[in-house]
Amino acid sequence: MAWTLDLSLETRVPSRGRLWGEFVVFYLLTPLGMALLMPPQALFPVLLSLTAMGLLLLQVTEGFRWSDLIRGLSRIDPWLVLGFSAVTTLIVGTLTMLVVPQEALALVRTNPALLGSILLFYPPLSALPQEIVFRALFFRRYGPILPGLRHAIVLNAAVFSLAHLMYWSVVVSALTFLGGIVFAWAYEARRNFPLAVVLHAVAGWILFIGGLGILFYSGNVVRPF
């Protein structure tokens, strides 16, 4: 008798109550727990755990296909990316000189090897997992309980900013909210996940090159209580 093992996960339409429960745990309780209870060093383990859980939930989300994540790759507008890069550079440069002027181009000047590693690994290890959890999972699985497009994009930016509360920085909260608006727009309005990942990666590169990335370094986190 031949035995086969079915590793596929059944997709089904979850109830609105279940979706709300998942949403609250994923996007509200977990960020608050990280900010209030967990040590800063737990950031990446928690992010990896959330990514794994997000992948599992996407797998069982009706109508979602993994091929959706590569659609739009050929439609990435280089001029849009260039314009976003220019605006981000201006904002990051200004904030760096206002908030942490001593960190301006710090890695470029003092540790180019570390900067090179960040530029290499930030897209696959940080930008991509965050986009899976905060864009693909957010809009595809929880779409039935979200408001209209504009309000959903603002809500997405808000929970993305909340996820960075653990840094306890007004600058970080503001930047991640603005970034969340752009990334959510790229994913949901433009229907282009690769574009969202590229813009997120570019923003991260500019932050760390400019020096403002020091505010996103978990080793510098100090809770205000």
C-alpha positions as CSV (number, residue, x, y, z in Angstrom):
1,M,0.0,0.0,0.0
2,A,1.4,3.4,-1.0
3,W,1.2,6.2,1.5
4,T,1.4,9.8,0.5
5,L,1.8,12.8,2.9
6,D,-0.2,15.9,2.0
7,L,1.6,18.9,3.3
8,S,-0.7,21.4,1.8
9,L,-2.7,23.7,4.0
10,E,-6.4,24.0,3.5
11,T,-7.6,27.5,2.6
12,R,-10.8,28.7,4.0
13,V,-12.6,32.0,4.6
14,P,-12.1,32.9,8.3
15,S,-14.8,34.6,10.2
16,R,-14.6,38.4,10.8
17,G,-14.2,37.7,14.5
18,R,-11.1,35.6,13.8
19,L,-9.7,38.1,11.4
20,W,-10.1,40.9,14.0
21,G,-8.5,38.7,16.6
22,E,-5.5,38.0,14.4
23,F,-5.3,41.6,13.4
24,V,-5.2,42.8,17.0
25,V,-2.6,40.3,18.1
26,F,-0.4,40.8,15.0
27,Y,-0.5,44.6,14.6
28,L,-1.4,46.0,18.1
29,L,-0.5,43.6,21.0
30,T,2.7,42.4,19.6
31,P,4.2,45.8,18.9
32,L,3.1,47.1,22.3
33,G,4.5,44.0,23.9
34,M,7.8,44.6,22.1
35,A,7.9,48.2,23.2
36,L,6.8,47.7,26.8
37,L,8.1,44.3,27.8
38,M,10.6,42.7,25.5
39,P,14.3,43.6,25.4
40,P,15.5,45.6,22.3
41,Q,17.6,42.6,21.3
42,A,14.4,40.6,20.6
43,L,13.6,42.7,17.6
44,F,14.9,40.5,14.9
45,P,13.9,37.2,16.5
46,V,10.4,38.6,16.8
47,L,10.4,39.9,13.2
48,L,11.5,36.4,12.0
49,S,8.8,34.8,14.0
50,L,6.2,37.2,12.7
51,T,7.4,36.6,9.2
52,A,7.1,32.8,9.6
53,M,3.6,33.2,11.0
54,G,2.7,35.6,8.3
55,L,3.8,33.2,5.6
56,L,1.7,30.5,7.1
57,L,-1.4,32.8,7.3
58,L,-0.9,33.9,3.7
59,Q,-0.7,30.2,2.7
60,V,-4.1,29.6,4.1
61,T,-5.6,32.9,2.8
62,E,-8.2,32.2,0.2
63,G,-7.3,33.7,-3.2
64,F,-3.7,34.4,-2.3
65,R,-1.0,33.1,-4.6
66,W,2.7,33.3,-4.1
67,S,3.1,34.4,-7.7
68,D,1.3,37.6,-6.7
69,L,4.5,38.7,-4.9
70,I,6.5,38.9,-8.1
71,R,3.9,40.5,-10.2
72,G,4.9,44.1,-11.0
73,L,8.6,43.4,-11.1
74,S,8.7,44.5,-14.8
75,R,6.6,47.6,-14.0
76,I,8.9,49.2,-11.5
77,D,9.3,52.8,-12.6
78,P,12.9,53.8,-12.2
79,W,12.0,57.5,-12.3
80,L,9.6,56.9,-9.4
81,V,12.3,55.2,-7.5
82,L,14.8,58.0,-8.3
83,G,12.3,60.7,-7.2
84,F,11.6,58.8,-4.0
85,S,15.3,58.5,-3.4
86,A,15.8,62.2,-3.9
87,V,13.0,63.2,-1.5
88,T,14.1,60.7,1.1
89,T,17.7,61.9,0.9
90,L,16.6,65.5,1.5
91,I,14.5,64.5,4.5
92,V,17.1,62.2,6.0
93,G,19.9,64.7,5.4
94,T,17.9,67.5,7.1
95,L,16.8,65.4,10.0
96,T,20.3,64.0,10.5
97,M,21.8,67.5,10.8
98,L,19.0,68.6,13.1
99,V,18.9,65.6,15.4
100,V,22.2,63.7,15.3
101,P,24.6,65.9,13.3
102,Q,27.6,64.0,14.7
103,E,26.3,60.8,12.9
104,A,26.2,62.4,9.5
105,L,27.8,59.8,7.1
106,A,29.3,58.1,10.1
107,L,29.4,54.6,8.7
108,V,30.8,56.0,5.4
109,R,33.6,57.6,7.3
110,T,34.4,55.1,10.0
111,N,33.1,51.7,9.1
112,P,32.5,51.2,5.3
113,A,32.7,47.4,5.7
114,L,29.7,47.4,8.1
115,L,27.9,49.8,5.8
116,G,28.5,47.4,2.9
117,S,27.1,44.5,4.9
118,I,24.0,46.6,5.8
119,L,23.4,47.5,2.2
120,L,23.7,43.9,1.2
121,F,21.6,42.3,3.8
122,Y,19.0,44.9,4.6
123,P,16.7,44.2,1.6
124,P,16.3,40.4,2.1
125,L,16.5,40.3,5.9
126,S,14.6,43.4,6.8
127,A,12.7,45.1,4.0
128,L,11.3,41.9,2.5
129,P,10.1,40.3,5.7
130,Q,8.5,43.6,6.8
131,E,6.7,44.0,3.5
132,I,5.4,40.5,3.7
133,V,3.9,41.1,7.1
134,F,2.9,44.7,6.8
135,R,1.7,44.9,3.2
136,A,0.9,41.5,1.7
137,L,-0.5,39.9,4.8
138,F,-2.2,43.1,6.0
139,F,-4.1,43.8,2.7
140,R,-4.7,40.3,1.4
141,R,-5.8,38.5,4.6
142,Y,-7.4,41.4,6.4
143,G,-8.9,43.1,3.4
144,P,-12.4,42.1,4.4
145,I,-12.2,44.1,7.6
146,L,-10.4,47.1,6.3
147,P,-12.0,50.4,5.3
148,G,-11.7,52.0,1.8
149,L,-8.4,52.3,0.1
150,R,-7.3,55.7,1.4
151,H,-8.2,54.9,5.0
152,A,-6.7,51.5,4.7
153,I,-3.4,53.0,3.6
154,V,-3.4,55.4,6.5
155,L,-4.3,52.6,8.9
156,N,-1.5,50.5,7.5
157,A,1.0,53.3,8.0
158,A,-0.2,53.7,11.6
159,V,0.3,50.1,12.5
160,F,3.7,50.1,10.7
161,S,4.7,53.1,12.8
162,L,3.4,51.4,15.9
163,A,5.6,48.4,15.1
164,H,8.6,50.8,15.6
165,L,7.4,52.1,18.9
166,M,10.1,50.1,20.6
167,Y,12.7,52.6,19.4
168,W,11.0,55.3,21.5
169,S,11.7,58.1,19.0
170,V,9.4,60.7,17.6
171,V,11.6,60.9,14.5
172,V,11.4,57.1,14.0
173,S,7.6,57.1,14.4
174,A,7.1,59.9,12.0
175,L,9.5,58.5,9.3
176,T,7.9,55.0,9.5
177,F,4.4,56.5,9.3
178,L,5.4,58.4,6.1
179,G,7.3,55.4,4.8
180,G,4.3,53.2,5.5
181,I,2.1,55.5,3.4
182,V,4.4,55.2,0.5
183,F,5.0,51.5,0.8
184,A,1.3,50.8,1.2
185,W,0.4,52.9,-1.8
186,A,3.0,51.1,-3.9
187,Y,1.6,47.7,-2.8
188,E,-2.1,48.3,-2.7
189,A,-2.8,51.2,-5.0
190,R,-0.1,50.3,-7.6
191,R,-0.6,46.5,-7.0
192,N,3.2,46.1,-7.0
193,F,4.8,44.2,-4.2
194,P,8.3,44.3,-5.7
195,L,8.0,48.1,-5.9
196,A,7.1,48.3,-2.2
197,V,10.2,46.2,-1.3
198,V,12.5,48.3,-3.5
199,L,11.3,51.6,-2.0
200,H,11.6,50.1,1.5
201,A,15.1,48.9,0.8
202,V,16.1,52.3,-0.8
203,A,14.8,54.1,2.3
204,G,16.8,51.9,4.6
205,W,19.9,52.4,2.6
206,I,19.6,56.1,2.7
207,L,18.9,56.1,6.4
208,F,22.1,54.2,7.2
209,I,24.3,56.0,4.7
210,G,23.1,59.4,5.9
211,G,23.6,58.5,9.6
212,L,20.0,58.6,10.8
213,G,20.0,54.9,10.9
214,I,21.5,55.2,14.4
215,L,18.0,55.8,15.6
216,F,16.9,52.4,14.3
217,Y,19.7,50.6,16.1
218,S,18.3,48.5,18.8
219,G,21.4,48.7,20.9
220,N,20.7,52.4,21.5
221,V,17.1,52.0,22.7
222,V,16.4,53.5,26.1
223,R,12.8,53.2,27.4
224,P,11.5,56.4,28.9
225,F,10.4,54.6,32.1
